Amino acid sequence: MAKKHVVAALGEIPPGGRKLVTADGRAIVVLNLDGEFFALGNRCPHRGGSLCDGNLTGLVLSDEPGHYNYIRRGEIIRCPWHSWEFDIRPKILVRPRQGQGAALRRVGGEGRQADSKGPTSPRRSA
């Protein structure tokens, strides 16, 4: 069974907010996306930048020149060092470079505290 870690009281991380915590000696960033909590390893797999210091952004889609649609506001985190982007919800690197993803896990709440089962190993995406 996976080990659980209490990382914050639910009210401590407001919607759209984040908190850097340590679990089993690993730096983890916990994010609150509209009441859903997600946790991922704080180090970008590219060069180790702090994802906690990155901007939350969305996706820009275009089905034709001059027509743009900005969607999923606040669901993408961008590394502040080299702008690698990670989709917080489905655990993938949005713009793959060298085929690496980030360790990410959805977390749940028990009572009035958020908990994390800890980071997973980095995934490789195609």
N, CA, C and O atoms as CSV, one atom per row, in Angstrom:
chain,resi,resn,atom,element,x,y,z
A,1,MET,N,N,0.845,-1.185,0.000
A,1,MET,CA,C,0.000,0.000,0.000
A,1,MET,C,C,0.882,1.238,0.000
A,1,MET,O,O,1.898,1.292,0.694
A,2,ALA,N,N,0.489,2.221,-0.777
A,2,ALA,CA,C,1.258,3.460,-0.882
A,2,ALA,C,C,1.205,4.245,0.428
A,2,ALA,O,O,0.189,4.252,1.123
A,3,LYS,N,N,2.282,4.884,0.739
A,3,LYS,CA,C,2.387,5.699,1.946
A,3,LYS,C,C,1.697,7.046,1.718
A,3,LYS,O,O,1.848,7.650,0.656
A,4,LYS,N,N,0.941,7.516,2.716
A,4,LYS,CA,C,0.263,8.805,2.616
A,4,LYS,C,C,0.981,9.831,3.476
A,4,LYS,O,O,1.564,9.502,4.510
A,5,HIS,N,N,0.928,11.085,3.029
A,5,HIS,CA,C,1.535,12.196,3.757
A,5,HIS,C,C,0.532,13.329,3.858
A,5,HIS,O,O,-0.019,13.755,2.843
A,6,VAL,N,N,0.286,13.820,5.049
A,6,VAL,CA,C,-0.543,15.013,5.222
A,6,VAL,C,C,0.341,16.198,4.882
A,6,VAL,O,O,1.413,16.369,5.463
A,7,VAL,N,N,-0.106,17.014,3.942
A,7,VAL,CA,C,0.733,18.105,3.464
A,7,VAL,C,C,0.179,19.495,3.771
A,7,VAL,O,O,0.934,20.467,3.798
A,8,ALA,N,N,-1.140,19.600,4.003
A,8,ALA,CA,C,-1.731,20.914,4.284
A,8,ALA,C,C,-3.178,20.743,4.705
A,8,ALA,O,O,-3.823,19.749,4.370
A,9,ALA,N,N,-3.681,21.721,5.443
A,9,ALA,CA,C,-5.119,21.796,5.699
A,9,ALA,C,C,-5.786,22.235,4.407
A,9,ALA,O,O,-5.208,23.018,3.653
A,10,LEU,N,N,-6.990,21.746,4.134
A,10,LEU,CA,C,-7.658,22.068,2.871
A,10,LEU,C,C,-7.778,23.569,2.630
A,10,LEU,O,O,-7.600,24.020,1.499
A,11,GLY,N,N,-8.072,24.338,3.650
A,11,GLY,CA,C,-8.233,25.776,3.486
A,11,GLY,C,C,-6.931,26.530,3.303
A,11,GLY,O,O,-6.943,27.721,2.993
A,12,GLU,N,N,-5.811,25.857,3.492
A,12,GLU,CA,C,-4.505,26.507,3.397
A,12,GLU,C,C,-4.086,26.810,1.960
A,12,GLU,O,O,-3.293,27.721,1.720
A,13,ILE,N,N,-4.619,26.049,1.008
A,13,ILE,CA,C,-4.286,26.264,-0.405
A,13,ILE,C,C,-5.574,26.649,-1.125
A,13,ILE,O,O,-6.385,25.774,-1.431
A,14,PRO,N,N,-5.784,27.936,-1.405
A,14,PRO,CA,C,-7.021,28.381,-2.042
A,14,PRO,C,C,-7.088,27.938,-3.503
A,14,PRO,O,O,-6.054,27.601,-4.081
A,15,PRO,N,N,-8.275,27.928,-4.115
A,15,PRO,CA,C,-8.378,27.608,-5.540
A,15,PRO,C,C,-7.434,28.485,-6.358
A,15,PRO,O,O,-7.392,29.703,-6.186
A,16,GLY,N,N,-6.677,27.847,-7.249
A,16,GLY,CA,C,-5.686,28.546,-8.052
A,16,GLY,C,C,-4.349,28.690,-7.346
A,16,GLY,O,O,-3.384,29.175,-7.938
A,17,GLY,N,N,-4.279,28.270,-6.077
A,17,GLY,CA,C,-3.057,28.413,-5.293
A,17,GLY,C,C,-2.187,27.169,-5.335
A,17,GLY,O,O,-2.549,26.145,-5.915
A,18,ARG,N,N,-1.041,27.292,-4.708
A,18,ARG,CA,C,-0.088,26.180,-4.633
A,18,ARG,C,C,0.726,26.291,-3.368
A,18,ARG,O,O,0.804,27.353,-2.752
A,19,LYS,N,N,1.335,25.179,-2.985
A,19,LYS,CA,C,2.190,25.159,-1.801
A,19,LYS,C,C,3.320,24.168,-2.039
A,19,LYS,O,O,3.093,23.065,-2.537
A,20,LEU,N,N,4.528,24.561,-1.686
A,20,LEU,CA,C,5.683,23.684,-1.775
A,20,LEU,C,C,5.829,22.956,-0.445
A,20,LEU,O,O,5.904,23.589,0.608
A,21,VAL,N,N,5.868,21.624,-0.495
A,21,VAL,CA,C,5.984,20.805,0.709
A,21,VAL,C,C,7.110,19.786,0.512
A,21,VAL,O,O,7.634,19.626,-0.590
A,22,THR,N,N,7.466,19.108,1.594
A,22,THR,CA,C,8.450,18.033,1.523
A,22,THR,C,C,7.805,16.757,2.036
A,22,THR,O,O,7.194,16.754,3.105
A,23,ALA,N,N,7.938,15.675,1.283
A,23,ALA,CA,C,7.419,14.372,1.686
A,23,ALA,C,C,8.503,13.342,1.403
A,23,ALA,O,O,8.967,13.221,0.270
A,24,ASP,N,N,8.903,12.609,2.418
A,24,ASP,CA,C,9.983,11.619,2.296
A,24,ASP,C,C,11.242,12.216,1.676
A,24,ASP,O,O,11.929,11.560,0.893
A,25,GLY,N,N,11.537,13.459,2.031
A,25,GLY,CA,C,12.744,14.119,1.545
A,25,GLY,C,C,12.647,14.669,0.136
A,25,GLY,O,O,13.643,15.153,-0.402
A,26,ARG,N,N,11.476,14.608,-0.474
A,26,ARG,CA,C,11.288,15.105,-1.845
A,26,ARG,C,C,10.466,16.385,-1.833
A,26,ARG,O,O,9.483,16.495,-1.101
A,27,ALA,N,N,10.874,17.353,-2.650
A,27,ALA,CA,C,10.110,18.600,-2.800
A,27,ALA,C,C,8.920,18.325,-3.717
A,27,ALA,O,O,9.074,17.835,-4.836
A,28,ILE,N,N,7.735,18.651,-3.216
A,28,ILE,CA,C,6.481,18.413,-3.940
A,28,ILE,C,C,5.710,19.726,-3.998
A,28,ILE,O,O,5.620,20.437,-2.997
A,29,VAL,N,N,5.154,20.052,-5.159
A,29,VAL,CA,C,4.270,21.208,-5.257
A,29,VAL,C,C,2.832,20.677,-5.291
A,29,VAL,O,O,2.496,19.819,-6.107
A,30,VAL,N,N,1.988,21.202,-4.388
A,30,VAL,CA,C,0.577,20.824,-4.312
A,30,VAL,C,C,-0.226,21.983,-4.886
A,30,VAL,O,O,-0.053,23.128,-4.468
A,31,LEU,N,N,-1.103,21.692,-5.842
A,31,LEU,CA,C,-1.899,22.713,-6.522
A,31,LEU,C,C,-3.383,22.466,-6.294
A,31,LEU,O,O,-3.830,21.320,-6.266
A,32,ASN,N,N,-4.139,23.534,-6.134
A,32,ASN,CA,C,-5.588,23.466,-5.987
A,32,ASN,C,C,-6.202,24.031,-7.262
A,32,ASN,O,O,-6.140,25.236,-7.509
A,33,LEU,N,N,-6.796,23.154,-8.073
A,33,LEU,CA,C,-7.479,23.578,-9.298
A,33,LEU,C,C,-8.980,23.484,-9.056
A,33,LEU,O,O,-9.577,22.417,-9.199
A,34,ASP,N,N,-9.573,24.596,-8.693
A,34,ASP,CA,C,-11.018,24.662,-8.448
A,34,ASP,C,C,-11.500,23.587,-7.481
A,34,ASP,O,O,-12.519,22.941,-7.725
A,35,GLY,N,N,-10.769,23.394,-6.380
A,35,GLY,CA,C,-11.180,22.453,-5.354
A,35,GLY,C,C,-10.637,21.047,-5.525
A,35,GLY,O,O,-10.817,20.219,-4.632
A,36,GLU,N,N,-9.979,20.742,-6.639
A,36,GLU,CA,C,-9.314,19.453,-6.826
A,36,GLU,C,C,-7.837,19.661,-6.554
A,36,GLU,O,O,-7.243,20.627,-7.033
A,37,PHE,N,N,-7.241,18.762,-5.789
A,37,PHE,CA,C,-5.837,18.892,-5.424
A,37,PHE,C,C,-4.984,17.939,-6.247
A,37,PHE,O,O,-5.340,16.777,-6.443
A,38,PHE,N,N,-3.850,18.448,-6.727
A,38,PHE,CA,C,-2.896,17.669,-7.500
A,38,PHE,C,C,-1.509,17.929,-6.930
A,38,PHE,O,O,-1.231,19.019,-6.429
A,39,ALA,N,N,-0.647,16.931,-7.007
A,39,ALA,CA,C,0.719,17.080,-6.504
A,39,ALA,C,C,1.689,16.566,-7.553
A,39,ALA,O,O,1.427,15.557,-8.208
A,40,LEU,N,N,2.799,17.253,-7.712
A,40,LEU,CA,C,3.827,16.786,-8.620
A,40,LEU,C,C,5.195,17.138,-8.074
A,40,LEU,O,O,5.351,18.078,-7.295
A,41,GLY,N,N,6.188,16.364,-8.499
A,41,GLY,CA,C,7.557,16.650,-8.105
A,41,GLY,C,C,7.914,18.060,-8.519
A,41,GLY,O,O,7.579,18.482,-9.626
A,42,ASN,N,N,8.585,18.794,-7.657
A,42,ASN,CA,C,8.866,20.205,-7.907
A,42,ASN,C,C,9.944,20.429,-8.957
A,42,ASN,O,O,10.053,21.534,-9.488
A,43,ARG,N,N,10.737,19.424,-9.270
A,43,ARG,CA,C,11.842,19.595,-10.218
A,43,ARG,C,C,11.399,19.258,-11.633
A,43,ARG,O,O,10.882,18.171,-11.890
A,44,CYS,N,N,11.605,20.199,-12.549
A,44,CYS,CA,C,11.360,19.951,-13.966
A,44,CYS,C,C,12.360,18.894,-14.444
A,44,CYS,O,O,13.539,18.987,-14.104
A,45,PRO,N,N,11.927,17.888,-15.223
A,45,PRO,CA,C,12.844,16.845,-15.662
A,45,PRO,C,C,13.894,17.334,-16.663
A,45,PRO,O,O,14.869,16.627,-16.918
A,46,HIS,N,N,13.717,18.508,-17.223
A,46,HIS,CA,C,14.667,19.032,-18.192
A,46,HIS,C,C,15.986,19.439,-17.546
A,46,HIS,O,O,17.032,18.881,-17.875
A,47,ARG,N,N,15.947,20.408,-16.629
A,47,ARG,CA,C,17.163,20.904,-15.980
A,47,ARG,C,C,16.985,21.150,-14.480
A,47,ARG,O,O,17.860,21.732,-13.838
A,48,GLY,N,N,15.856,20.708,-13.923
A,48,GLY,CA,C,15.677,20.799,-12.479
A,48,GLY,C,C,15.071,22.093,-11.974
A,48,GLY,O,O,15.133,22.363,-10.775
A,49,GLY,N,N,14.489,22.903,-12.845
A,49,GLY,CA,C,13.850,24.148,-12.405
A,49,GLY,C,C,12.698,23.875,-11.448
A,49,GLY,O,O,12.078,22.814,-11.503
A,50,SER,N,N,12.413,24.836,-10.569
A,50,SER,CA,C,11.336,24.706,-9.591
A,50,SER,C,C,9.988,24.970,-10.253
A,50,SER,O,O,9.689,26.102,-10.635
A,51,LEU,N,N,9.174,23.920,-10.387
A,51,LEU,CA,C,7.851,24.095,-10.983
A,51,LEU,C,C,6.949,24.943,-10.108
A,51,LEU,O,O,6.031,25.587,-10.616
A,52,CYS,N,N,7.189,24.959,-8.809
A,52,CYS,CA,C,6.394,25.789,-7.905
A,52,CYS,C,C,6.529,27.268,-8.263
A,52,CYS,O,O,5.607,28.052,-8.035
A,53,ASP,N,N,7.671,27.645,-8.820
A,53,ASP,CA,C,7.899,29.037,-9.215
A,53,ASP,C,C,7.382,29.354,-10.611
A,53,ASP,O,O,7.462,30.499,-11.056
A,54,GLY,N,N,6.852,28.354,-11.305
A,54,GLY,CA,C,6.370,28.553,-12.672
A,54,GLY,C,C,4.990,29.186,-12.726
A,54,GLY,O,O,4.253,29.198,-11.740
A,55,ASN,N,N,4.658,29.707,-13.892
A,55,ASN,CA,C,3.345,30.312,-14.120
A,55,ASN,C,C,2.315,29.242,-14.438
A,55,ASN,O,O,2.619,28.246,-15.095
A,56,LEU,N,N,1.089,29.458,-13.964
A,56,LEU,CA,C,-0.035,28.639,-14.389
A,56,LEU,C,C,-0.633,29.314,-15.609
A,56,LEU,O,O,-0.841,30.527,-15.613
A,57,THR,N,N,-0.904,28.545,-16.629
A,57,THR,CA,C,-1.404,29.098,-17.880
A,57,THR,C,C,-2.456,28.152,-18.455
A,57,THR,O,O,-2.910,27.243,-17.760
A,58,GLY,N,N,-2.839,28.349,-19.682
A,58,GLY,CA,C,-3.797,27.488,-20.369
A,58,GLY,C,C,-3.244,27.100,-21.723
A,58,GLY,O,O,-2.045,27.217,-21.976
A,59,LEU,N,N,-4.133,26.635,-22.597
A,59,LEU,CA,C,-3.746,26.232,-23.944
A,59,LEU,C,C,-4.364,27.158,-24.969
A,59,LEU,O,O,-5.496,27.613,-24.802
A,60,VAL,N,N,-3.628,27.438,-26.024
A,60,VAL,CA,C,-4.155,28.201,-27.149
A,60,VAL,C,C,-4.325,27.236,-28.309
A,60,VAL,O,O,-3.362,26.605,-28.747
A,61,LEU,N,N,-5.545,27.122,-28.804
A,61,LEU,CA,C,-5.846,26.269,-29.947
A,61,LEU,C,C,-6.242,27.133,-31.132
A,61,LEU,O,O,-6.806,28.215,-30.966
A,62,SER,N,N,-5.939,26.644,-32.330
A,62,SER,CA,C,-6.316,27.366,-33.542
A,62,SER,C,C,-6.765,26.358,-34.589
A,62,SER,O,O,-6.031,25.422,-34.906
A,63,ASP,N,N,-7.962,26.543,-35.125
A,63,ASP,CA,C,-8.428,25.657,-36.184
A,63,ASP,C,C,-8.232,26.275,-37.567
A,63,ASP,O,O,-8.435,25.621,-38.590
A,64,GLU,N,N,-7.826,27.568,-37.577
A,64,GLU,CA,C,-7.521,28.248,-38.839
A,64,GLU,C,C,-6.717,29.506,-38.521
A,64,GLU,O,O,-6.778,30.013,-37.400
A,65,PRO,N,N,-5.970,30.011,-39.491
A,65,PRO,CA,C,-5.185,31.233,-39.246
A,65,PRO,C,C,-6.080,32.384,-38.782
A,65,PRO,O,O,-7.149,32.621,-39.344
A,66,GLY,N,N,-5.627,33.085,-37.758
A,66,GLY,CA,C,-6.353,34.240,-37.249
A,66,GLY,C,C,-7.467,33.912,-36.275
A,66,GLY,O,O,-8.089,34.829,-35.739
A,67,HIS,N,N,-7.742,32.646,-36.023
A,67,HIS,CA,C,-8.791,32.232,-35.103
A,67,HIS,C,C,-8.156,31.451,-33.964
A,67,HIS,O,O,-7.611,30.369,-34.183
A,68,TYR,N,N,-8.219,31.995,-32.731
A,68,TYR,CA,C,-7.570,31.384,-31.587
A,68,TYR,C,C,-8.561,31.199,-30.451
A,68,TYR,O,O,-9.468,32.009,-30.259
A,69,ASN,N,N,-8.377,30.138,-29.714
A,69,ASN,CA,C,-9.243,29.841,-28.589
A,69,ASN,C,C,-8.363,29.503,-27.379
A,69,ASN,O,O,-7.586,28.549,-27.423
A,70,TYR,N,N,-8.484,30.281,-26.310
A,70,TYR,CA,C,-7.713,30.041,-25.082
A,70,TYR,C,C,-8.568,29.205,-24.150
A,70,TYR,O,O,-9.623,29.650,-23.698
A,71,ILE,N,N,-8.108,27.976,-23.860
A,71,ILE,CA,C,-8.892,27.047,-23.047
A,71,ILE,C,C,-8.067,26.549,-21.861
A,71,ILE,O,O,-6.854,26.756,-21.809
A,72,ARG,N,N,-8.725,25.901,-20.923
A,72,ARG,CA,C,-8.101,25.251,-19.774
A,72,ARG,C,C,-7.215,26.197,-18.965
A,72,ARG,O,O,-6.126,25.822,-18.531
A,73,ARG,N,N,-7.684,27.398,-18.773
A,73,ARG,CA,C,-6.962,28.422,-18.005
A,73,ARG,C,C,-6.558,27.879,-16.632
A,73,ARG,O,O,-7.386,27.342,-15.895
A,74,GLY,N,N,-5.270,28.029,-16.303
A,74,GLY,CA,C,-4.762,27.627,-15.002
A,74,GLY,C,C,-4.471,26.147,-14.837
A,74,GLY,O,O,-4.131,25.720,-13.733
A,75,GLU,N,N,-4.590,25.341,-15.893
A,75,GLU,CA,C,-4.373,23.892,-15.790
A,75,GLU,C,C,-3.011,23.440,-16.313
A,75,GLU,O,O,-2.701,22.249,-16.278
A,76,ILE,N,N,-2.210,24.361,-16.789
A,76,ILE,CA,C,-0.883,24.056,-17.319
A,76,ILE,C,C,0.139,24.813,-16.469
A,76,ILE,O,O,-0.023,26.008,-16.222
A,77,ILE,N,N,1.185,24.125,-16.026
A,77,ILE,CA,C,2.242,24.808,-15.278
A,77,ILE,C,C,3.489,24.852,-16.161
A,77,ILE,O,O,3.867,23.855,-16.776
A,78,ARG,N,N,4.116,26.022,-16.209
A,78,ARG,CA,C,5.280,26.251,-17.075
A,78,ARG,C,C,6.529,26.420,-16.225
A,78,ARG,O,O,6.560,27.246,-15.313
A,79,CYS,N,N,7.558,25.639,-16.524
A,79,CYS,CA,C,8.830,25.765,-15.818
A,79,CYS,C,C,9.410,27.155,-16.072
A,79,CYS,O,O,9.452,27.603,-17.218
A,80,PRO,N,N,9.857,27.840,-15.023
A,80,PRO,CA,C,10.371,29.200,-15.206
A,80,PRO,C,C,11.730,29.255,-15.896
A,80,PRO,O,O,12.132,30.327,-16.348
A,81,TRP,N,N,12.441,28.156,-15.992
A,81,TRP,CA,C,13.778,28.191,-16.584
A,81,TRP,C,C,13.765,28.109,-18.106
A,81,TRP,O,O,14.366,28.954,-18.769
A,82,HIS,N,N,13.086,27.101,-18.678
A,82,HIS,CA,C,13.132,26.907,-20.127
A,82,HIS,C,C,11.748,26.706,-20.737
A,82,HIS,O,O,11.622,26.254,-21.875
A,83,SER,N,N,10.719,27.044,-19.977
A,83,SER,CA,C,9.328,27.064,-20.460
A,83,SER,C,C,8.744,25.710,-20.843
A,83,SER,O,O,7.813,25.655,-21.648
A,84,TRP,N,N,9.265,24.615,-20.288
A,84,TRP,CA,C,8.580,23.339,-20.483
A,84,TRP,C,C,7.225,23.462,-19.808
A,84,TRP,O,O,7.120,24.047,-18.730
A,85,GLU,N,N,6.178,22.911,-20.435
A,85,GLU,CA,C,4.830,23.017,-19.918
A,85,GLU,C,C,4.281,21.639,-19.574
A,85,GLU,O,O,4.469,20.678,-20.320
A,86,PHE,N,N,3.591,21.556,-18.421
A,86,PHE,CA,C,3.040,20.298,-17.942
A,86,PHE,C,C,1.557,20.454,-17.676
A,86,PHE,O,O,1.131,21.379,-16.984
A,87,ASP,N,N,0.771,19.538,-18.232
A,87,ASP,CA,C,-0.664,19.509,-17.994
A,87,ASP,C,C,-0.875,18.887,-16.616
A,87,ASP,O,O,-0.526,17.727,-16.398
A,88,ILE,N,N,-1.430,19.633,-15.713
A,88,ILE,CA,C,-1.575,19.184,-14.334
A,88,ILE,C,C,-2.576,18.038,-14.222
A,88,ILE,O,O,-2.383,17.140,-13.402
A,89,ARG,N,N,-3.628,18.046,-15.015
A,89,ARG,CA,C,-4.665,17.015,-14.884
A,89,ARG,C,C,-4.269,15.643,-15.446
A,89,ARG,O,O,-4.287,14.681,-14.678
A,90,PRO,N,N,-3.915,15.481,-16.715
A,90,PRO,CA,C,-3.643,14.118,-17.202
A,90,PRO,C,C,-2.199,13.643,-17.101
A,90,PRO,O,O,-1.859,12.617,-17.689
A,91,LYS,N,N,-1.341,14.354,-16.377
A,91,LYS,CA,C,0.003,13.876,-16.071
A,91,LYS,C,C,0.928,13.799,-17.286
A,91,LYS,O,O,1.707,12.851,-17.390
A,92,ILE,N,N,0.870,14.750,-18.196
A,92,ILE,CA,C,1.744,14.681,-19.359
A,92,ILE,C,C,2.442,16.009,-19.614
A,92,ILE,O,O,1.997,17.066,-19.167
A,93,LEU,N,N,3.529,15.926,-20.333
A,93,LEU,CA,C,4.229,17.105,-20.810
A,93,LEU,C,C,3.471,17.606,-22.027
A,93,LEU,O,O,3.235,16.844,-22.966
A,94,VAL,N,N,3.085,18.875,-22.025
A,94,VAL,CA,C,2.262,19.406,-23.100
A,94,VAL,C,C,3.048,19.527,-24.399
A,94,VAL,O,O,2.559,19.136,-25.459
A,95,ARG,N,N,4.256,20.064,-24.324
A,95,ARG,CA,C,5.097,20.187,-25.513
A,95,ARG,C,C,6.332,19.316,-25.285
A,95,ARG,O,O,7.337,19.798,-24.762
A,96,PRO,N,N,6.268,18.036,-25.674
A,96,PRO,CA,C,7.380,17.143,-25.365
A,96,PRO,C,C,8.683,17.583,-26.030
A,96,PRO,O,O,8.722,17.920,-27.213
A,97,ARG,N,N,9.719,17.567,-25.247
A,97,ARG,CA,C,11.069,17.793,-25.739
A,97,ARG,C,C,11.907,16.691,-25.114
A,97,ARG,O,O,11.955,16.578,-23.889
A,98,GLN,N,N,12.542,15.910,-25.894
A,98,GLN,CA,C,13.354,14.790,-25.437
A,98,GLN,C,C,12.511,13.702,-24.781
A,98,GLN,O,O,13.058,12.814,-24.129
A,99,GLY,N,N,11.176,13.754,-24.943
A,99,GLY,CA,C,10.297,12.679,-24.515
A,99,GLY,C,C,10.106,12.456,-23.031
A,99,GLY,O,O,9.736,11.348,-22.642
A,100,GLN,N,N,10.338,13.453,-22.168
A,100,GLN,CA,C,10.165,13.235,-20.734
A,100,GLN,C,C,8.931,13.928,-20.205
A,100,GLN,O,O,8.576,15.015,-20.660
A,101,GLY,N,N,8.273,13.295,-19.236
A,101,GLY,CA,C,7.140,13.889,-18.538
A,101,GLY,C,C,7.532,14.214,-17.109
A,101,GLY,O,O,8.694,14.052,-16.736
A,102,ALA,N,N,6.601,14.661,-16.320
A,102,ALA,CA,C,6.869,15.005,-14.921
A,102,ALA,C,C,6.147,14.025,-14.014
A,102,ALA,O,O,5.095,13.496,-14.374
A,103,ALA,N,N,6.704,13.786,-12.853
A,103,ALA,CA,C,6.040,12.924,-11.872
A,103,ALA,C,C,4.853,13.686,-11.303
A,103,ALA,O,O,5.013,14.780,-10.761
A,104,LEU,N,N,3.673,13.113,-11.424
A,104,LEU,CA,C,2.460,13.815,-11.018
A,104,LEU,C,C,1.462,12.811,-10.476
A,104,LEU,O,O,1.341,11.697,-10.986
A,105,ARG,N,N,0.753,13.215,-9.442
A,105,ARG,CA,C,-0.282,12.350,-8.896
A,105,ARG,C,C,-1.424,13.202,-8.375
A,105,ARG,O,O,-1.202,14.233,-7.740
A,106,ARG,N,N,-2.653,12.766,-8.646
A,106,ARG,CA,C,-3.824,13.429,-8.084
A,106,ARG,C,C,-3.894,13.084,-6.612
A,106,ARG,O,O,-3.589,11.959,-6.218
A,107,VAL,N,N,-4.289,14.037,-5.805
A,107,VAL,CA,C,-4.393,13.794,-4.371
A,107,VAL,C,C,-5.816,14.007,-3.919
A,107,VAL,O,O,-6.600,14.678,-4.588
A,108,GLY,N,N,-6.141,13.438,-2.790
A,108,GLY,CA,C,-7.496,13.547,-2.270
A,108,GLY,C,C,-7.514,14.163,-0.894
A,108,GLY,O,O,-6.465,14.394,-0.293
A,109,GLY,N,N,-8.698,14.428,-0.398
A,109,GLY,CA,C,-8.839,15.000,0.928
A,109,GLY,C,C,-9.447,13.979,1.879
A,109,GLY,O,O,-10.337,13.217,1.502
A,110,GLU,N,N,-8.974,13.970,3.078
A,110,GLU,CA,C,-9.563,13.146,4.135
A,110,GLU,C,C,-9.911,14.097,5.270
A,110,GLU,O,O,-9.026,14.665,5.911
A,111,GLY,N,N,-11.189,14.262,5.511
A,111,GLY,CA,C,-11.604,15.218,6.536
A,111,GLY,C,C,-11.282,16.631,6.075
A,111,GLY,O,O,-11.764,17.070,5.030
A,112,ARG,N,N,-10.477,17.340,6.842
A,112,ARG,CA,C,-10.163,18.718,6.500
A,112,ARG,C,C,-8.700,18.886,6.105
A,112,ARG,O,O,-8.149,19.980,6.222
A,113,GLN,N,N,-8.064,17.805,5.637
A,113,GLN,CA,C,-6.671,17.881,5.234
A,113,GLN,C,C,-6.488,17.242,3.869
A,113,GLN,O,O,-7.183,16.286,3.524
A,114,ALA,N,N,-5.552,17.772,3.096
A,114,ALA,CA,C,-5.209,17.168,1.817
A,114,ALA,C,C,-4.087,16.178,2.060
A,114,ALA,O,O,-3.225,16.408,2.908
A,115,ASP,N,N,-4.091,15.077,1.320
A,115,ASP,CA,C,-3.010,14.107,1.485
A,115,ASP,C,C,-2.453,13.708,0.126
A,115,ASP,O,O,-3.136,13.798,-0.894
A,116,SER,N,N,-1.221,13.274,0.131
A,116,SER,CA,C,-0.557,12.831,-1.090
A,116,SER,C,C,0.012,11.453,-0.865
A,116,SER,O,O,0.530,11.162,0.214
A,117,LYS,N,N,-0.074,10.605,-1.861
A,117,LYS,CA,C,0.529,9.284,-1.765
A,117,LYS,C,C,1.996,9.340,-2.182
A,117,LYS,O,O,2.666,8.308,-2.221
A,118,GLY,N,N,2.495,10.519,-2.491
A,118,GLY,CA,C,3.890,10.670,-2.871
A,118,GLY,C,C,4.053,10.680,-4.371
A,118,GLY,O,O,3.138,10.294,-5.099
A,119,PRO,N,N,5.211,11.118,-4.845
A,119,PRO,CA,C,5.430,11.225,-6.287
A,119,PRO,C,C,5.623,9.863,-6.923
A,119,PRO,O,O,6.057,8.909,-6.277
A,120,THR,N,N,5.294,9.793,-8.198
A,120,THR,CA,C,5.563,8.598,-8.978
A,120,THR,C,C,6.871,8.815,-9.722
A,120,THR,O,O,7.424,9.914,-9.708
A,121,SER,N,N,7.353,7.797,-10.353
A,121,SER,CA,C,8.558,7.947,-11.168
A,121,SER,C,C,8.235,8.736,-12.420
A,121,SER,O,O,7.105,8.661,-12.903
A,122,PRO,N,N,9.190,9.500,-12.973
A,122,PRO,CA,C,8.929,10.239,-14.213
A,122,PRO,C,C,8.474,9.283,-15.312
A,122,PRO,O,O,9.009,8.184,-15.456
A,123,ARG,N,N,7.486,9.716,-16.078
A,123,ARG,CA,C,6.979,8.932,-17.191
A,123,ARG,C,C,7.609,9.391,-18.479
A,123,ARG,O,O,7.987,10.555,-18.615
A,124,ARG,N,N,7.720,8.504,-19.402
A,124,ARG,CA,C,8.162,8.885,-20.740
A,124,ARG,C,C,6.916,8.934,-21.612
A,124,ARG,O,O,6.080,8.032,-21.561
A,125,SER,N,N,6.795,9.989,-22.411
A,125,SER,CA,C,5.654,10.091,-23.318
A,125,SER,C,C,6.168,9.920,-24.747
A,125,SER,O,O,7.329,10.202,-25.042
A,126,ALA,N,N,5.284,9.454,-25.620
A,126,ALA,CA,C,5.681,9.208,-27.009
A,126,ALA,C,C,5.827,10.489,-27.780
A,126,ALA,O,O,6.156,10.461,-28.966
